[in-house]
Amino acid sequence: MSARRCYIESENESYIGHFALKLIEFSPSLLSFEIVRPRDNYVEVSFEFDAKNFEVVHRVAEVIFGLREPDENDSL
């Protein structure tokens, strides 16, 4: 399955737009990914999820990053 093209909204205008994304790391406290383009291509976001909420968000992130197809249990 190929990477999904996703829309990124940011206060930093160099990151706004539709891009193919490559997941680097996703944990209950960190999301990092690459935007498929020559420069300004790394994004890192920190947050805090409890185990139950992380499970839900993890399934959605797998769909966004093209790691699996959505199913009826996904809250997209």
PQR file of N, CA, C, O and H, with PARSE charges and radii, in Angstrom:
ATOM      1  N   MET A   1       0.853  -1.171   0.000 -0.4000 1.5000
ATOM      2  CA  MET A   1       0.000   0.000   0.000 -0.0000 2.0000
ATOM      3  C   MET A   1       0.900   1.236   0.000  0.5500 1.7000
ATOM      4  O   MET A   1       1.860   1.292   0.769 -0.5500 1.4000
ATOM      5  N   SER A   2       0.620   2.192  -0.817 -0.4000 1.5000
ATOM      6  CA  SER A   2       1.462   3.386  -0.911 -0.0000 2.0000
ATOM      7  C   SER A   2       1.040   4.414   0.135  0.5500 1.7000
ATOM      8  O   SER A   2      -0.048   4.334   0.706 -0.5500 1.4000
ATOM      9  H   SER A   2      -0.159   2.146  -1.442  0.4000 1.0000
ATOM     10  N   ALA A   3       1.922   5.377   0.371 -0.4000 1.5000
ATOM     11  CA  ALA A   3       1.628   6.435   1.332 -0.0000 2.0000
ATOM     12  C   ALA A   3       0.430   7.251   0.864  0.5500 1.7000
ATOM     13  O   ALA A   3       0.258   7.504  -0.328 -0.5500 1.4000
ATOM     14  H   ALA A   3       2.805   5.442  -0.093  0.4000 1.0000
ATOM     15  N   ARG A   4      -0.374   7.646   1.800 -0.4000 1.5000
ATOM     16  CA  ARG A   4      -1.533   8.485   1.507 -0.0000 2.0000
ATOM     17  C   ARG A   4      -1.084   9.938   1.341  0.5500 1.7000
ATOM     18  O   ARG A   4      -0.156  10.392   2.010 -0.5500 1.4000
ATOM     19  H   ARG A   4      -0.234   7.440   2.769  0.4000 1.0000
ATOM     20  N   ARG A   5      -1.749  10.650   0.450 -0.4000 1.5000
ATOM     21  CA  ARG A   5      -1.546  12.098   0.365 -0.0000 2.0000
ATOM     22  C   ARG A   5      -2.524  12.710   1.355  0.5500 1.7000
ATOM     23  O   ARG A   5      -3.729  12.467   1.290 -0.5500 1.4000
ATOM     24  H   ARG A   5      -2.503  10.281  -0.094  0.4000 1.0000
ATOM     25  N   CYS A   6      -1.993  13.501   2.263 -0.4000 1.5000
ATOM     26  CA  CYS A   6      -2.790  14.104   3.322 -0.0000 2.0000
ATOM     27  C   CYS A   6      -2.610  15.604   3.315  0.5500 1.7000
ATOM     28  O   CYS A   6      -1.579  16.119   2.884 -0.5500 1.4000
ATOM     29  H   CYS A   6      -1.014  13.698   2.316  0.4000 1.0000
ATOM     30  N   TYR A   7      -3.617  16.296   3.795 -0.4000 1.5000
ATOM     31  CA  TYR A   7      -3.530  17.745   3.909 -0.0000 2.0000
ATOM     32  C   TYR A   7      -2.983  18.090   5.290  0.5500 1.7000
ATOM     33  O   TYR A   7      -3.468  17.590   6.305 -0.5500 1.4000
ATOM     34  H   TYR A   7      -4.455  15.877   4.146  0.4000 1.0000
ATOM     35  N   ILE A   8      -1.973  18.948   5.316 -0.4000 1.5000
ATOM     36  CA  ILE A   8      -1.389  19.420   6.570 -0.0000 2.0000
ATOM     37  C   ILE A   8      -1.748  20.887   6.732  0.5500 1.7000
ATOM     38  O   ILE A   8      -1.580  21.683   5.809 -0.5500 1.4000
ATOM     39  H   ILE A   8      -1.578  19.355   4.492  0.4000 1.0000
ATOM     40  N   GLU A   9      -2.240  21.234   7.906 -0.4000 1.5000
ATOM     41  CA  GLU A   9      -2.542  22.618   8.274 -0.0000 2.0000
ATOM     42  C   GLU A   9      -1.590  22.990   9.400  0.5500 1.7000
ATOM     43  O   GLU A   9      -1.445  22.240  10.365 -0.5500 1.4000
ATOM     44  H   GLU A   9      -2.376  20.587   8.656  0.4000 1.0000
ATOM     45  N   SER A  10      -0.948  24.134   9.283 -0.4000 1.5000
ATOM     46  CA  SER A  10       0.060  24.533  10.259 -0.0000 2.0000
ATOM     47  C   SER A  10       0.170  26.050  10.315  0.5500 1.7000
ATOM     48  O   SER A  10      -0.186  26.747   9.366 -0.5500 1.4000
ATOM     49  H   SER A  10      -1.066  24.743   8.498  0.4000 1.0000
ATOM     50  N   GLU A  11       0.672  26.552  11.448 -0.4000 1.5000
ATOM     51  CA  GLU A  11       0.989  27.979  11.536 -0.0000 2.0000
ATOM     52  C   GLU A  11       2.208  28.306  10.683  0.5500 1.7000
ATOM     53  O   GLU A  11       2.394  29.451  10.273 -0.5500 1.4000
ATOM     54  H   GLU A  11       0.961  25.985  12.219  0.4000 1.0000
ATOM     55  N   ASN A  12       3.036  27.304  10.417 -0.4000 1.5000
ATOM     56  CA  ASN A  12       4.225  27.472   9.585 -0.0000 2.0000
ATOM     57  C   ASN A  12       3.814  27.227   8.133  0.5500 1.7000
ATOM     58  O   ASN A  12       3.539  26.089   7.753 -0.5500 1.4000
ATOM     59  H   ASN A  12       2.885  26.373  10.750  0.4000 1.0000
ATOM     60  N   GLU A  13       3.770  28.272   7.329 -0.4000 1.5000
ATOM     61  CA  GLU A  13       3.257  28.172   5.961 -0.0000 2.0000
ATOM     62  C   GLU A  13       4.039  27.204   5.081  0.5500 1.7000
ATOM     63  O   GLU A  13       3.495  26.700   4.098 -0.5500 1.4000
ATOM     64  H   GLU A  13       3.993  29.196   7.638  0.4000 1.0000
ATOM     65  N   SER A  14       5.292  26.933   5.406 -0.4000 1.5000
ATOM     66  CA  SER A  14       6.076  26.012   4.578 -0.0000 2.0000
ATOM     67  C   SER A  14       5.595  24.567   4.710  0.5500 1.7000
ATOM     68  O   SER A  14       6.001  23.711   3.924 -0.5500 1.4000
ATOM     69  H   SER A  14       5.734  27.342   6.204  0.4000 1.0000
ATOM     70  N   TYR A  15       4.732  24.283   5.697 -0.4000 1.5000
ATOM     71  CA  TYR A  15       4.220  22.927   5.888 -0.0000 2.0000
ATOM     72  C   TYR A  15       2.759  22.781   5.472  0.5500 1.7000
ATOM     73  O   TYR A  15       2.195  21.699   5.637 -0.5500 1.4000
ATOM     74  H   TYR A  15       4.403  24.978   6.335  0.4000 1.0000
ATOM     75  N   ILE A  16       2.132  23.812   4.946 -0.4000 1.5000
ATOM     76  CA  ILE A  16       0.725  23.735   4.561 -0.0000 2.0000
ATOM     77  C   ILE A  16       0.602  23.155   3.153  0.5500 1.7000
ATOM     78  O   ILE A  16       1.314  23.565   2.236 -0.5500 1.4000
ATOM     79  H   ILE A  16       2.590  24.690   4.812  0.4000 1.0000
ATOM     80  N   GLY A  17      -0.303  22.203   2.998 -0.4000 1.5000
ATOM     81  CA  GLY A  17      -0.570  21.647   1.678 -0.0000 2.0000
ATOM     82  C   GLY A  17      -0.826  20.156   1.718  0.5500 1.7000
ATOM     83  O   GLY A  17      -0.883  19.549   2.788 -0.5500 1.4000
ATOM     84  H   GLY A  17      -0.881  21.869   3.743  0.4000 1.0000
ATOM     85  N   HIS A  18      -0.981  19.569   0.535 -0.4000 1.5000
ATOM     86  CA  HIS A  18      -1.198  18.129   0.385 -0.0000 2.0000
ATOM     87  C   HIS A  18       0.145  17.461   0.103  0.5500 1.7000
ATOM     88  O   HIS A  18       0.873  17.863  -0.805 -0.5500 1.4000
ATOM     89  H   HIS A  18      -0.935  20.062  -0.334  0.4000 1.0000
ATOM     90  N   PHE A  19       0.462  16.437   0.892 -0.4000 1.5000
ATOM     91  CA  PHE A  19       1.747  15.761   0.771 -0.0000 2.0000
ATOM     92  C   PHE A  19       1.589  14.267   1.014  0.5500 1.7000
ATOM     93  O   PHE A  19       0.693  13.837   1.740 -0.5500 1.4000
ATOM     94  H   PHE A  19      -0.130  16.111   1.629  0.4000 1.0000
ATOM     95  N   ALA A  20       2.462  13.487   0.406 -0.4000 1.5000
ATOM     96  CA  ALA A  20       2.607  12.085   0.788 -0.0000 2.0000
ATOM     97  C   ALA A  20       3.424  12.075   2.071  0.5500 1.7000
ATOM     98  O   ALA A  20       4.366  12.854   2.216 -0.5500 1.4000
ATOM     99  H   ALA A  20       3.191  13.836  -0.183  0.4000 1.0000
ATOM    100  N   LEU A  21       3.068  11.195   3.003 -0.4000 1.5000
ATOM    101  CA  LEU A  21       3.708  11.153   4.307 -0.0000 2.0000
ATOM    102  C   LEU A  21       4.347   9.794   4.551  0.5500 1.7000
ATOM    103  O   LEU A  21       3.851   8.771   4.079 -0.5500 1.4000
ATOM    104  H   LEU A  21       2.303  10.563   2.885  0.4000 1.0000
ATOM    105  N   LYS A  22       5.453   9.791   5.293 -0.4000 1.5000
ATOM    106  CA  LYS A  22       6.120   8.556   5.693 -0.0000 2.0000
ATOM    107  C   LYS A  22       6.261   8.575   7.211  0.5500 1.7000
ATOM    108  O   LYS A  22       6.939   9.437   7.770 -0.5500 1.4000
ATOM    109  H   LYS A  22       5.855  10.623   5.676  0.4000 1.0000
ATOM    110  N   LEU A  23       5.611   7.611   7.875 -0.4000 1.5000
ATOM    111  CA  LEU A  23       5.645   7.540   9.331 -0.0000 2.0000
ATOM    112  C   LEU A  23       7.033   7.138   9.817  0.5500 1.7000
ATOM    113  O   LEU A  23       7.614   6.177   9.313 -0.5500 1.4000
ATOM    114  H   LEU A  23       5.060   6.911   7.421  0.4000 1.0000
ATOM    115  N   ILE A  24       7.561   7.864  10.787 -0.4000 1.5000
ATOM    116  CA  ILE A  24       8.843   7.552  11.405 -0.0000 2.0000
ATOM    117  C   ILE A  24       8.623   6.908  12.766  0.5500 1.7000
ATOM    118  O   ILE A  24       9.152   5.830  13.039 -0.5500 1.4000
ATOM    119  H   ILE A  24       7.089   8.644  11.197  0.4000 1.0000
ATOM    120  N   GLU A  25       7.835   7.573  13.629 -0.4000 1.5000
ATOM    121  CA  GLU A  25       7.579   7.058  14.973 -0.0000 2.0000
ATOM    122  C   GLU A  25       6.204   7.500  15.422  0.5500 1.7000
ATOM    123  O   GLU A  25       5.776   8.619  15.138 -0.5500 1.4000
ATOM    124  H   GLU A  25       7.405   8.448  13.407  0.4000 1.0000
ATOM    125  N   PHE A  26       5.502   6.602  16.135 -0.4000 1.5000
ATOM    126  CA  PHE A  26       4.221   6.947  16.719 -0.0000 2.0000
ATOM    127  C   PHE A  26       4.092   6.216  18.038  0.5500 1.7000
ATOM    128  O   PHE A  26       4.095   4.986  18.077 -0.5500 1.4000
ATOM    129  H   PHE A  26       5.850   5.693  16.366  0.4000 1.0000
ATOM    130  N   SER A  27       3.979   6.970  19.116 -0.4000 1.5000
ATOM    131  CA  SER A  27       3.861   6.407  20.459 -0.0000 2.0000
ATOM    132  C   SER A  27       2.825   7.223  21.226  0.5500 1.7000
ATOM    133  O   SER A  27       2.327   8.219  20.700 -0.5500 1.4000
ATOM    134  H   SER A  27       3.976   7.970  19.084  0.4000 1.0000
ATOM    135  N   PRO A  28       2.486   6.828  22.461 -0.5600 1.5000
ATOM    136  CA  PRO A  28       1.519   7.626  23.232  0.2800 2.0000
ATOM    137  C   PRO A  28       1.976   9.054  23.528  0.5500 1.7000
ATOM    138  O   PRO A  28       1.186   9.864  24.012 -0.5500 1.4000
ATOM    139  N   SER A  29       3.245   9.373  23.241 -0.4000 1.5000
ATOM    140  CA  SER A  29       3.720  10.726  23.521 -0.0000 2.0000
ATOM    141  C   SER A  29       4.386  11.435  22.343  0.5500 1.7000
ATOM    142  O   SER A  29       4.763  12.601  22.466 -0.5500 1.4000
ATOM    143  H   SER A  29       3.886   8.714  22.848  0.4000 1.0000
ATOM    144  N   LEU A  30       4.538  10.748  21.194 -0.4000 1.5000
ATOM    145  CA  LEU A  30       5.265  11.359  20.079 -0.0000 2.0000
ATOM    146  C   LEU A  30       4.772  10.840  18.729  0.5500 1.7000
ATOM    147  O   LEU A  30       4.523   9.647  18.553 -0.5500 1.4000
ATOM    148  H   LEU A  30       4.231   9.801  21.095  0.4000 1.0000
ATOM    149  N   LEU A  31       4.641  11.765  17.787 -0.4000 1.5000
ATOM    150  CA  LEU A  31       4.392  11.441  16.389 -0.0000 2.0000
ATOM    151  C   LEU A  31       5.471  12.138  15.581  0.5500 1.7000
ATOM    152  O   LEU A  31       5.629  13.355  15.676 -0.5500 1.4000
ATOM    153  H   LEU A  31       4.843  12.734  17.930  0.4000 1.0000
ATOM    154  N   SER A  32       6.211  11.384  14.792 -0.4000 1.5000
ATOM    155  CA  SER A  32       7.164  12.008  13.874 -0.0000 2.0000
ATOM    156  C   SER A  32       6.977  11.375  12.503  0.5500 1.7000
ATOM    157  O   SER A  32       6.780  10.167  12.375 -0.5500 1.4000
ATOM    158  H   SER A  32       6.084  10.395  14.715  0.4000 1.0000
ATOM    159  N   PHE A  33       7.045  12.224  11.480 -0.4000 1.5000
ATOM    160  CA  PHE A  33       6.880  11.737  10.117 -0.0000 2.0000
ATOM    161  C   PHE A  33       7.640  12.623   9.151  0.5500 1.7000
ATOM    162  O   PHE A  33       7.993  13.760   9.462 -0.5500 1.4000
ATOM    163  H   PHE A  33       7.205  13.205  11.584  0.4000 1.0000
ATOM    164  N   GLU A  34       7.882  12.072   7.971 -0.4000 1.5000
ATOM    165  CA  GLU A  34       8.512  12.827   6.897 -0.0000 2.0000
ATOM    166  C   GLU A  34       7.461  13.180   5.861  0.5500 1.7000
ATOM    167  O   GLU A  34       6.571  12.387   5.555 -0.5500 1.4000
ATOM    168  H   GLU A  34       7.595  11.148   7.719  0.4000 1.0000
ATOM    169  N   ILE A  35       7.582  14.375   5.335 -0.4000 1.5000
ATOM    170  CA  ILE A  35       6.786  14.800   4.190 -0.0000 2.0000
ATOM    171  C   ILE A  35       7.641  14.476   2.966  0.5500 1.7000
ATOM    172  O   ILE A  35       8.819  14.831   2.924 -0.5500 1.4000
ATOM    173  H   ILE A  35       8.305  15.019   5.584  0.4000 1.0000
ATOM    174  N   VAL A  36       7.069  13.817   1.988 -0.4000 1.5000
ATOM    175  CA  VAL A  36       7.841  13.425   0.816 -0.0000 2.0000
ATOM    176  C   VAL A  36       8.034  14.644  -0.079  0.5500 1.7000
ATOM    177  O   VAL A  36       7.205  14.949  -0.936 -0.5500 1.4000
ATOM    178  H   VAL A  36       6.112  13.529   2.022  0.4000 1.0000
ATOM    179  N   ARG A  37       9.163  15.336   0.147 -0.4000 1.5000
ATOM    180  CA  ARG A  37       9.586  16.497  -0.636 -0.0000 2.0000
ATOM    181  C   ARG A  37      11.051  16.785  -0.279  0.5500 1.7000
ATOM    182  O   ARG A  37      11.551  16.264   0.717 -0.5500 1.4000
ATOM    183  H   ARG A  37       9.837  15.088   0.843  0.4000 1.0000
ATOM    184  N   PRO A  38      11.735  17.597  -1.068 -0.5600 1.5000
ATOM    185  CA  PRO A  38      13.177  17.790  -0.897  0.2800 2.0000
ATOM    186  C   PRO A  38      13.618  18.487   0.389  0.5500 1.7000
ATOM    187  O   PRO A  38      14.668  18.140   0.930 -0.5500 1.4000
ATOM    188  N   ARG A  39      12.858  19.454   0.899 -0.4000 1.5000
ATOM    189  CA  ARG A  39      13.294  20.194   2.086 -0.0000 2.0000
ATOM    190  C   ARG A  39      12.107  20.467   2.996  0.5500 1.7000
ATOM    191  O   ARG A  39      10.958  20.250   2.613 -0.5500 1.4000
ATOM    192  H   ARG A  39      12.005  19.736   0.460  0.4000 1.0000
ATOM    193  N   ASP A  40      12.393  20.951   4.219 -0.4000 1.5000
ATOM    194  CA  ASP A  40      11.329  21.140   5.212 -0.0000 2.0000
ATOM    195  C   ASP A  40      10.456  19.891   5.273  0.5500 1.7000
ATOM    196  O   ASP A  40       9.233  19.967   5.160 -0.5500 1.4000
ATOM    197  H   ASP A  40      13.326  21.128   4.531  0.4000 1.0000
ATOM    198  N   ASN A  41      11.104  18.739   5.453 -0.4000 1.5000
ATOM    199  CA  ASN A  41      10.393  17.470   5.291 -0.0000 2.0000
ATOM    200  C   ASN A  41      10.242  16.656   6.566  0.5500 1.7000
ATOM    201  O   ASN A  41       9.843  15.494   6.492 -0.5500 1.4000
ATOM    202  H   ASN A  41      12.098  18.677   5.544  0.4000 1.0000
ATOM    203  N   TYR A  42      10.543  17.215   7.730 -0.4000 1.5000
ATOM    204  CA  TYR A  42      10.431  16.459   8.978 -0.0000 2.0000
ATOM    205  C   TYR A  42       9.490  17.180   9.930  0.5500 1.7000
ATOM    206  O   TYR A  42       9.600  18.388  10.138 -0.5500 1.4000
ATOM    207  H   TYR A  42      10.868  18.159   7.790  0.4000 1.0000
ATOM    208  N   VAL A  43       8.545  16.405  10.516 -0.4000 1.5000
ATOM    209  CA  VAL A  43       7.587  16.956  11.470 -0.0000 2.0000
ATOM    210  C   VAL A  43       7.615  16.083  12.718  0.5500 1.7000
ATOM    211  O   VAL A  43       7.616  14.855  12.633 -0.5500 1.4000
ATOM    212  H   VAL A  43       8.455  15.424  10.346  0.4000 1.0000
ATOM    213  N   GLU A  44       7.638  16.736  13.877 -0.4000 1.5000
ATOM    214  CA  GLU A  44       7.588  16.022  15.149 -0.0000 2.0000
ATOM    215  C   GLU A  44       6.593  16.733  16.046  0.5500 1.7000
ATOM    216  O   GLU A  44       6.651  17.951  16.214 -0.5500 1.4000
ATOM    217  H   GLU A  44       7.637  17.733  13.946  0.4000 1.0000
ATOM    218  N   VAL A  45       5.669  15.957  16.625 -0.4000 1.5000
ATOM    219  CA  VAL A  45       4.626  16.503  17.486 -0.0000 2.0000
ATOM    220  C   VAL A  45       4.617  15.698  18.777  0.5500 1.7000
ATOM    221  O   VAL A  45       4.621  14.468  18.745 -0.5500 1.4000
ATOM    222  H   VAL A  45       5.621  14.968  16.489  0.4000 1.0000
ATOM    223  N   SER A  46       4.604  16.389  19.910 -0.4000 1.5000
ATOM    224  CA  SER A  46       4.507  15.689  21.198 -0.0000 2.0000
ATOM    225  C   SER A  46       3.128  15.927  21.802  0.5500 1.7000
ATOM    226  O   SER A  46       2.516  16.971  21.578 -0.5500 1.4000
ATOM    227  H   SER A  46       4.601  17.388  19.935  0.4000 1.0000
ATOM    228  N   PHE A  47       2.643  14.949  22.573 -0.4000 1.5000
ATOM    229  CA  PHE A  47       1.322  14.972  23.191 -0.0000 2.0000
ATOM    230  C   PHE A  47       1.282  13.884  24.240  0.5500 1.7000
ATOM    231  O   PHE A  47       2.304  13.251  24.507 -0.5500 1.4000
ATOM    232  H   PHE A  47       3.140  14.101  22.756  0.4000 1.0000
ATOM    233  N   GLU A  48       0.122  13.650  24.843 -0.4000 1.5000
ATOM    234  CA  GLU A  48      -0.011  12.577  25.820 -0.0000 2.0000
ATOM    235  C   GLU A  48      -1.367  11.911  25.662  0.5500 1.7000
ATOM    236  O   GLU A  48      -2.406  12.558  25.796 -0.5500 1.4000
ATOM    237  H   GLU A  48      -0.707  14.164  24.625  0.4000 1.0000
ATOM    238  N   PHE A  49      -1.354  10.597  25.372 -0.4000 1.5000
ATOM    239  CA  PHE A  49      -2.568   9.787  25.275 -0.0000 2.0000
ATOM    240  C   PHE A  49      -2.532   8.700  26.335  0.5500 1.7000
ATOM    241  O   PHE A  49      -1.472   8.136  26.608 -0.5500 1.4000
ATOM    242  H   PHE A  49      -0.511  10.071  25.263  0.4000 1.0000
ATOM    243  N   ASP A  50      -3.687   8.397  26.941 -0.4000 1.5000
ATOM    244  CA  ASP A  50      -3.751   7.206  27.777 -0.0000 2.0000
ATOM    245  C   ASP A  50      -3.868   5.991  26.855  0.5500 1.7000
ATOM    246  O   ASP A  50      -4.086   6.150  25.654 -0.5500 1.4000
ATOM    247  H   ASP A  50      -4.548   8.855  26.720  0.4000 1.0000
ATOM    248  N   ALA A  51      -3.726   4.797  27.395 -0.4000 1.5000
ATOM    249  CA  ALA A  51      -3.667   3.575  26.581 -0.0000 2.0000
ATOM    250  C   ALA A  51      -4.922   3.382  25.725  0.5500 1.7000
ATOM    251  O   ALA A  51      -4.811   3.020  24.554 -0.5500 1.4000
ATOM    252  H   ALA A  51      -3.549   4.668  28.370  0.4000 1.0000
ATOM    253  N   LYS A  52      -6.104   3.616  26.281 -0.4000 1.5000
ATOM    254  CA  LYS A  52      -7.352   3.407  25.538 -0.0000 2.0000
ATOM    255  C   LYS A  52      -7.457   4.370  24.356  0.5500 1.7000
ATOM    256  O   LYS A  52      -7.761   3.949  23.240 -0.5500 1.4000
ATOM    257  H   LYS A  52      -6.194   3.910  27.233  0.4000 1.0000
ATOM    258  N   ASN A  53      -7.210   5.653  24.594 -0.4000 1.5000
ATOM    259  CA  ASN A  53      -7.296   6.629  23.511 -0.0000 2.0000
ATOM    260  C   ASN A  53      -6.204   6.417  22.478  0.5500 1.7000
ATOM    261  O   ASN A  53      -6.435   6.614  21.285 -0.5500 1.4000
ATOM    262  H   ASN A  53      -6.963   5.994  25.501  0.4000 1.0000
ATOM    263  N   PHE A  54      -5.015   6.016  22.920 -0.4000 1.5000
ATOM    264  CA  PHE A  54      -3.932   5.768  21.972 -0.0000 2.0000
ATOM    265  C   PHE A  54      -4.295   4.625  21.027  0.5500 1.7000
ATOM    266  O   PHE A  54      -3.963   4.684  19.844 -0.5500 1.4000
ATOM    267  H   PHE A  54      -4.828   5.856  23.890  0.4000 1.0000
ATOM    268  N   GLU A  55      -4.964   3.595  21.519 -0.4000 1.5000
ATOM    269  CA  GLU A  55      -5.366   2.472  20.666 -0.0000 2.0000
ATOM    270  C   GLU A  55      -6.253   2.951  19.515  0.5500 1.7000
ATOM    271  O   GLU A  55      -6.066   2.531  18.373 -0.5500 1.4000
ATOM    272  H   GLU A  55      -5.234   3.547  22.481  0.4000 1.0000
ATOM    273  N   VAL A  56      -7.205   3.817  19.808 -0.4000 1.5000
ATOM    274  CA  VAL A  56      -8.102   4.351  18.781 -0.0000 2.0000
ATOM    275  C   VAL A  56      -7.321   5.216  17.795  0.5500 1.7000
ATOM    276  O   VAL A  56      -7.447   5.044  16.583 -0.5500 1.4000
ATOM    277  H   VAL A  56      -7.357   4.158  20.736  0.4000 1.0000
ATOM    278  N   VAL A  57      -6.522   6.135  18.306 -0.4000 1.5000
ATOM    279  CA  VAL A  57      -5.762   7.045  17.458 -0.0000 2.0000
ATOM    280  C   VAL A  57      -4.744   6.266  16.629  0.5500 1.7000
ATOM    281  O   VAL A  57      -4.494   6.617  15.476 -0.5500 1.4000
ATOM    282  H   VAL A  57      -6.420   6.274  19.291  0.4000 1.0000
ATOM    283  N   HIS A  58      -4.158   5.225  17.192 -0.4000 1.5000
ATOM    284  CA  HIS A  58      -3.173   4.416  16.474 -0.0000 2.0000
ATOM    285  C   HIS A  58      -3.796   3.778  15.228  0.5500 1.7000
ATOM    286  O   HIS A  58      -3.181   3.771  14.161 -0.5500 1.4000
ATOM    287  H   HIS A  58      -4.360   4.940  18.129  0.4000 1.0000
ATOM    288  N   ARG A  59      -5.021   3.239  15.363 -0.4000 1.5000
ATOM    289  CA  ARG A  59      -5.698   2.643  14.200 -0.0000 2.0000
ATOM    290  C   ARG A  59      -5.910   3.687  13.110  0.5500 1.7000
ATOM    291  O   ARG A  59      -5.675   3.409  11.934 -0.5500 1.4000
ATOM    292  H   ARG A  59      -5.520   3.245  16.230  0.4000 1.0000
ATOM    293  N   VAL A  60      -6.345   4.869  13.484 -0.4000 1.5000
ATOM    294  CA  VAL A  60      -6.581   5.934  12.506 -0.0000 2.0000
ATOM    295  C   VAL A  60      -5.262   6.357  11.858  0.5500 1.7000
ATOM    296  O   VAL A  60      -5.205   6.560  10.645 -0.5500 1.4000
ATOM    297  H   VAL A  60      -6.535   5.094  14.440  0.4000 1.0000
ATOM    298  N   ALA A  61      -4.212   6.488  12.652 -0.4000 1.5000
ATOM    299  CA  ALA A  61      -2.902   6.873  12.105 -0.0000 2.0000
ATOM    300  C   ALA A  61      -2.403   5.844  11.099  0.5500 1.7000
ATOM    301  O   ALA A  61      -1.820   6.216  10.081 -0.5500 1.4000
ATOM    302  H   ALA A  61      -4.258   6.323  13.637  0.4000 1.0000
ATOM    303  N   GLU A  62      -2.620   4.553  11.363 -0.4000 1.5000
ATOM    304  CA  GLU A  62      -2.210   3.521  10.413 -0.0000 2.0000
ATOM    305  C   GLU A  62      -2.910   3.698   9.073  0.5500 1.7000
ATOM    306  O   GLU A  62      -2.302   3.471   8.027 -0.5500 1.4000
ATOM    307  H   GLU A  62      -3.094   4.251  12.190  0.4000 1.0000
ATOM    308  N   VAL A  63      -4.171   4.097   9.085 -0.4000 1.5000
ATOM    309  CA  VAL A  63      -4.907   4.344   7.844 -0.0000 2.0000
ATOM    310  C   VAL A  63      -4.338   5.574   7.144  0.5500 1.7000
ATOM    311  O   VAL A  63      -4.077   5.540   5.941 -0.5500 1.4000
ATOM    312  H   VAL A  63      -4.665   4.281   9.935  0.4000 1.0000
ATOM    313  N   ILE A  64      -4.145   6.652   7.888 -0.4000 1.5000
ATOM    314  CA  ILE A  64      -3.627   7.894   7.305 -0.0000 2.0000
ATOM    315  C   ILE A  64      -2.275   7.670   6.649  0.5500 1.7000
ATOM    316  O   ILE A  64      -2.013   8.192   5.565 -0.5500 1.4000
ATOM    317  H   ILE A  64      -4.357   6.679   8.865  0.4000 1.0000
ATOM    318  N   PHE A  65      -1.410   6.890   7.305 -0.4000 1.5000
ATOM    319  CA  PHE A  65      -0.064   6.666   6.782 -0.0000 2.0000
ATOM    320  C   PHE A  65       0.012   5.480   5.825  0.5500 1.7000
ATOM    321  O   PHE A  65       1.108   5.061   5.453 -0.5500 1.4000
ATOM    322  H   PHE A  65      -1.622   6.466   8.185  0.4000 1.0000
ATOM    323  N   GLY A  66      -1.136   4.934   5.421 -0.4000 1.5000
ATOM    324  CA  GLY A  66      -1.178   3.887   4.406 -0.0000 2.0000
ATOM    325  C   GLY A  66      -0.682   2.536   4.878  0.5500 1.7000
ATOM    326  O   GLY A  66      -0.269   1.715   4.059 -0.5500 1.4000
ATOM    327  H   GLY A  66      -2.026   5.275   5.724  0.4000 1.0000
ATOM    328  N   LEU A  67      -0.713   2.283   6.195 -0.4000 1.5000
ATOM    329  CA  LEU A  67      -0.242   1.008   6.722 -0.0000 2.0000
ATOM    330  C   LEU A  67      -1.327  -0.058   6.743  0.5500 1.7000
ATOM    331  O   LEU A  67      -1.034  -1.248   6.861 -0.5500 1.4000
ATOM    332  H   LEU A  67      -1.049   2.950   6.860  0.4000 1.0000
ATOM    333  N   ARG A  68      -2.580   0.370   6.627 -0.4000 1.5000
ATOM    334  CA  ARG A  68      -3.704  -0.570   6.534 -0.0000 2.0000
ATOM    335  C   ARG A  68      -4.926   0.151   6.001  0.5500 1.7000
ATOM    336  O   ARG A  68      -4.992   1.380   6.002 -0.5500 1.4000
ATOM    337  H   ARG A  68      -2.818   1.337   6.531  0.4000 1.0000
ATOM    338  N   GLU A  69      -5.881  -0.625   5.549 -0.4000 1.5000
ATOM    339  CA  GLU A  69      -7.144  -0.081   5.058 -0.0000 2.0000
ATOM    340  C   GLU A  69      -8.083   0.171   6.233  0.5500 1.7000
ATOM    341  O   GLU A  69      -8.018  -0.541   7.236 -0.5500 1.4000
ATOM    342  H   GLU A  69      -5.827  -1.624   5.548  0.4000 1.0000
ATOM    343  N   PRO A  70      -8.950   1.165   6.127 -0.5600 1.5000
ATOM    344  CA  PRO A  70      -9.915   1.403   7.210  0.2800 2.0000
ATOM    345  C   PRO A  70     -10.937   0.282   7.280  0.5500 1.7000
ATOM    346  O   PRO A  70     -11.202  -0.397   6.287 -0.5500 1.4000
ATOM    347  N   ASP A  71     -11.510   0.094   8.470 -0.4000 1.5000
ATOM    348  CA  ASP A  71     -12.610  -0.841   8.610 -0.0000 2.0000
ATOM    349  C   ASP A  71     -13.746  -0.152   9.372  0.5500 1.7000
ATOM    350  O   ASP A  71     -13.617   1.009   9.760 -0.5500 1.4000
ATOM    351  H   ASP A  71     -11.295   0.645   9.276  0.4000 1.0000
ATOM    352  N   GLU A  72     -14.844  -0.853   9.585 -0.4000 1.5000
ATOM    353  CA  GLU A  72     -16.026  -0.234  10.176 -0.0000 2.0000
ATOM    354  C   GLU A  72     -15.811   0.212  11.613  0.5500 1.7000
ATOM    355  O   GLU A  72     -16.619   0.988  12.125 -0.5500 1.4000
ATOM    356  H   GLU A  72     -14.949  -1.796   9.269  0.4000 1.0000
ATOM    357  N   ASN A  73     -14.757  -0.244  12.290 -0.4000 1.5000
ATOM    358  CA  ASN A  73     -14.486   0.165  13.679 -0.0000 2.0000
ATOM    359  C   ASN A  73     -13.656   1.437  13.782  0.5500 1.7000
ATOM    360  O   ASN A  73     -13.460   1.958  14.879 -0.5500 1.4000
ATOM    361  H   ASN A  73     -14.101  -0.874  11.875  0.4000 1.0000
ATOM    362  N   ASP A  74     -13.170   1.938  12.664 -0.4000 1.5000
ATOM    363  CA  ASP A  74     -12.329   3.128  12.683 -0.0000 2.0000
ATOM    364  C   ASP A  74     -13.176   4.386  12.748  0.5500 1.7000
ATOM    365  O   ASP A  74     -14.195   4.497  12.067 -0.5500 1.4000
ATOM    366  H   ASP A  74     -13.329   1.514  11.772  0.4000 1.0000
ATOM    367  N   SER A  75     -12.748   5.330  13.570 -0.4000 1.5000
ATOM    368  CA  SER A  75     -13.431   6.621  13.687 -0.0000 2.0000
ATOM    369  C   SER A  75     -12.706   7.643  12.837  0.5500 1.7000
ATOM    370  O   SER A  75     -11.959   8.471  13.357 -0.5500 1.4000
ATOM    371  H   SER A  75     -11.920   5.241  14.123  0.4000 1.0000
ATOM    372  N   LEU A  76     -12.921   7.589  11.531 -0.4000 1.5000
ATOM    373  CA  LEU A  76     -12.243   8.522  10.615 -0.0000 2.0000
ATOM    374  C   LEU A  76     -13.090   9.735  10.362  0.5500 1.7000
ATOM    375  O   LEU A  76     -12.684  10.627   9.617 -0.5500 1.4000
ATOM    376  H   LEU A  76     -13.528   6.916  11.108  0.4000 1.0000
TER
END
